[in-house]
């Protein structure tokens, strides 16, 4: 299982999913109307390391975090 966490203003409980890459996660989240807006602009981290490729392979026990853009100073 891969744990998917949603940080910041994304008001969604963590998910435990049987997925093998970030493409599969994107497909699942596209089905959630509220998540579509976040997918366009959020960074993704796997085990606290930012990744940019949706082909990134996931393995049992990985932690994926969606990091929405935030304002700050």
Wavefront OBJ file of the C-alpha trace (Angstrom):
o trace
v 0.000 0.000 0.000
v 1.030 3.568 -0.712
v -0.114 6.328 1.629
v -1.263 9.527 -0.081
v -1.436 12.671 2.067
v -2.914 16.042 1.172
v -1.211 19.028 2.773
v -2.114 22.655 3.372
v -5.564 23.805 2.324
v -6.529 20.533 0.627
v -9.270 19.261 2.897
v -9.040 15.539 2.182
v -8.252 12.591 4.423
v -5.203 10.457 3.602
v -5.690 7.526 1.236
v -4.135 4.056 1.265
v -3.893 2.827 -2.339
v -2.483 -0.118 -4.307
v -0.712 1.880 -7.034
v 2.645 1.473 -8.778
v 3.302 4.982 -10.142
v 2.107 8.567 -10.006
v 0.177 8.211 -13.276
v -2.170 5.794 -11.541
v -2.629 8.243 -8.676
v -3.385 11.083 -11.096
v -6.049 8.965 -12.812
v -7.712 8.182 -9.485
v -7.654 11.805 -8.320
v -8.982 13.129 -11.655
v -12.222 11.353 -10.780
v -12.615 13.625 -7.732
v -14.006 16.977 -8.905
v -12.606 18.834 -5.868
v -9.103 17.471 -6.512
v -8.883 18.474 -10.179
v -8.032 22.093 -9.367
v -5.232 21.027 -7.012
v -3.672 18.549 -9.445
v -2.808 21.272 -11.935
v -0.732 23.337 -9.512
v 0.474 21.055 -6.726
v 3.967 19.736 -6.284
v 4.365 16.064 -5.429
v 6.792 14.546 -2.957
v 7.543 10.861 -2.499
v 9.068 10.057 0.876
v 9.760 13.794 1.370
v 11.633 14.217 -1.956
v 10.057 16.337 -4.698
v 9.466 14.475 -7.956
v 8.447 15.816 -11.342
v 7.702 12.712 -13.417
v 4.357 10.953 -13.295
v 6.201 7.795 -14.336
v 7.953 7.751 -10.954
v 7.728 4.174 -9.624
v 6.124 3.629 -6.234
v 6.674 0.709 -3.897
v 5.036 -0.760 -0.826
v 5.191 1.651 2.107
v 5.915 4.815 0.096
v 4.390 8.096 1.262
v 3.140 10.493 -1.403
v 2.300 14.078 -0.426
v 0.468 16.619 -2.555
v 1.818 20.087 -1.814
v -0.448 22.898 -3.010
v 1.000 26.335 -3.737
v 0.818 28.708 -0.795
v 1.311 32.412 -0.234
v 3.772 33.508 2.358
v 6.352 36.003 3.228
l 1 2 3 4 5 6 7 8 9 10 11 12 13 14 15 16 17 18 19 20 21 22 23 24 25 26 27 28 29 30 31 32 33 34 35 36 37 38 39 40 41 42 43 44 45 46 47 48 49 50 51 52 53 54 55 56 57 58 59 60 61 62 63 64 65 66 67 68 69 70 71 72 73
